[in-house]
Amino acid sequence: MKHGVLLVGLLLLAGCDVSINTNAPATNTSAVVLSQPGSAQQQKQIADTANEFLLLLDAGRADMTWTSAGSVLKAATTEPNWVKGISGLRMGLGELQQRNQYQVAFTKQLPDAPPGHYAAVQTQSTFANMTVTEAVLLSEEADQWRVVGYNISKAVEVSAGIRLF
């Protein structure tokens, strides 16, 4: 794949409304329709998989996340591009202080991805330098959940607590 190909995780999450809040109005025509949450067992399995992935990132081991990547991700990028991309997303966050409860939602279709069984996991995470919303996108492959995307939404504040983003 050429260097111009963006990470599939960013493609899948950028430009799509993958918010776990299913009551939020769609903001554009590429919004992802989320289905009802699965069973408690499914949600736990997905949250555990996302947590294992996030723990590797927290430990500075983005290089070890490729082994948990799904085929959709591996078809869209190379391991060095993936590692460089997710490492860049986390630059400047500092050490993890706290990660809140995971929210899980499901969908069967994402833009620019084949139909499948996808789960979006979202969590609010507080790092030494800022609080962010982390989103991990997973795909079910052969009865196993595999990471196919990762994104961070950063809230930037200036003096007097005015939020820019």
C-alpha positions in Angstrom: 0.0 0.0 0.0 1.2 3.5 -0.7 2.0 6.0 2.0 -1.0 8.0 0.9 -3.3 5.3 2.3 -4.6 6.4 5.7 -4.8 4.0 8.6 -8.1 2.1 8.4 -8.8 2.9 12.0 -8.8 6.6 11.2 -10.8 6.1 8.0 -13.4 4.1 9.9 -13.7 6.5 12.8 -13.1 9.9 11.1 -16.0 11.4 9.3 -18.4 8.9 11.0 -20.7 9.4 13.9 -19.6 6.4 16.1 -20.8 8.0 19.3 -22.1 5.5 21.7 -25.0 7.9 22.4 -27.6 6.3 20.1 -30.0 9.2 20.9 -27.8 11.7 19.2 -28.9 13.0 15.9 -26.9 12.0 12.8 -24.5 14.8 11.8 -23.9 13.7 8.2 -24.9 11.1 5.6 -22.0 8.8 6.6 -23.2 8.3 10.1 -22.9 4.8 11.5 -26.1 3.2 12.7 -25.5 1.5 16.0 -27.6 -1.5 17.0 -28.6 -2.5 20.5 -25.9 -3.7 22.9 -25.2 -7.4 22.9 -25.4 -9.6 25.9 -23.5 -8.9 29.0 -21.0 -11.6 28.1 -20.4 -10.1 24.7 -19.9 -6.7 26.1 -17.4 -8.0 28.7 -15.5 -9.9 26.0 -15.3 -6.8 23.8 -14.4 -4.5 26.6 -11.6 -6.9 27.8 -10.2 -7.1 24.2 -10.2 -3.3 24.0 -8.7 -3.0 27.4 -5.8 -5.3 26.5 -5.1 -3.2 23.5 -5.2 0.0 25.5 -2.9 -1.4 28.1 -0.3 -2.1 25.5 -0.6 1.5 24.3 -0.4 2.8 27.9 2.8 0.8 28.4 4.3 2.4 25.2 4.1 -0.9 23.3 2.2 0.2 20.2 4.5 -2.1 18.3 2.8 -5.1 20.0 -0.8 -4.1 18.9 -0.4 -5.4 15.4 -0.9 -9.0 16.6 -4.4 -8.2 17.7 -5.3 -6.3 14.5 -8.1 -7.6 12.3 -7.9 -8.4 8.6 -9.7 -5.2 7.6 -6.9 -3.2 9.2 -4.1 -5.3 7.9 -5.5 -5.1 4.3 -5.5 -1.3 4.5 -2.1 -0.4 6.0 1.3 -1.8 7.0 2.5 -2.5 10.5 5.0 0.4 10.6 2.3 2.9 9.4 -0.1 1.6 12.0 2.4 1.8 14.8 3.5 5.3 13.8 -0.1 6.5 13.5 -1.3 5.3 16.9 1.9 6.4 18.6 1.3 9.9 17.1 -2.3 10.0 18.4 -1.1 9.5 21.9 1.8 11.9 21.8 1.7 14.5 24.6 -0.9 12.8 26.7 1.4 11.8 29.5 0.9 8.9 31.9 -2.6 7.4 32.3 -4.3 8.5 35.5 -7.7 7.0 35.2 -9.9 5.3 32.6 -13.7 5.3 33.2 -16.2 2.5 32.4 -16.3 1.3 28.8 -19.4 1.8 26.7 -20.0 -0.7 23.9 -22.2 -0.5 20.8 -22.5 -2.7 17.7 -23.0 -2.1 14.0 -23.0 -4.3 10.9 -21.8 -1.7 8.3 -19.1 1.0 8.3 -18.1 3.3 5.5 -15.3 1.9 3.3 -15.4 -1.4 5.1 -16.9 -4.8 4.2 -20.2 -5.8 5.9 -19.4 -7.5 9.2 -20.0 -7.5 12.9 -18.3 -4.5 14.4 -18.2 -3.1 18.0 -17.3 0.4 19.0 -15.8 0.7 22.5 -15.6 4.2 24.0 -14.1 5.3 27.3 -13.2 8.6 28.9 -9.5 8.6 29.9 -7.6 11.0 32.1 -3.9 11.3 31.4 -1.3 13.5 33.1 -1.7 16.3 30.5 -5.3 16.0 29.4 -8.6 14.2 29.4 -9.6 12.4 26.2 -12.3 10.1 24.8 -10.7 7.0 23.4 -12.5 4.8 20.8 -11.5 1.3 19.8 -13.2 -0.3 16.9 -13.3 -4.1 16.7 -14.4 -6.6 14.2 -15.5 -10.2 14.9 -13.4 -12.7 13.0 -13.7 -16.4 13.5 -15.4 -16.0 16.9 -12.7 -13.6 18.0 -12.8 -9.8 18.4 -9.9 -8.1 16.6 -8.9 -4.4 16.6 -9.6 -2.6 13.3 -9.4 1.0 14.5 -8.4 3.4 17.2 -9.0 7.1 17.7 -8.7 9.8 20.4 -10.9 12.9 20.7 -9.0 15.6 22.6 -10.7 18.5 24.3 -8.5 21.6 24.2 -9.2 24.3 26.8 -7.7 27.8 27.0 -7.8 30.2 29.9 -11.1 30.4 31.8 -12.0 26.9 30.8 -13.3 27.8 27.4 -13.4 24.6 25.3 -12.1 24.9 21.7 -12.9 21.4 20.5 
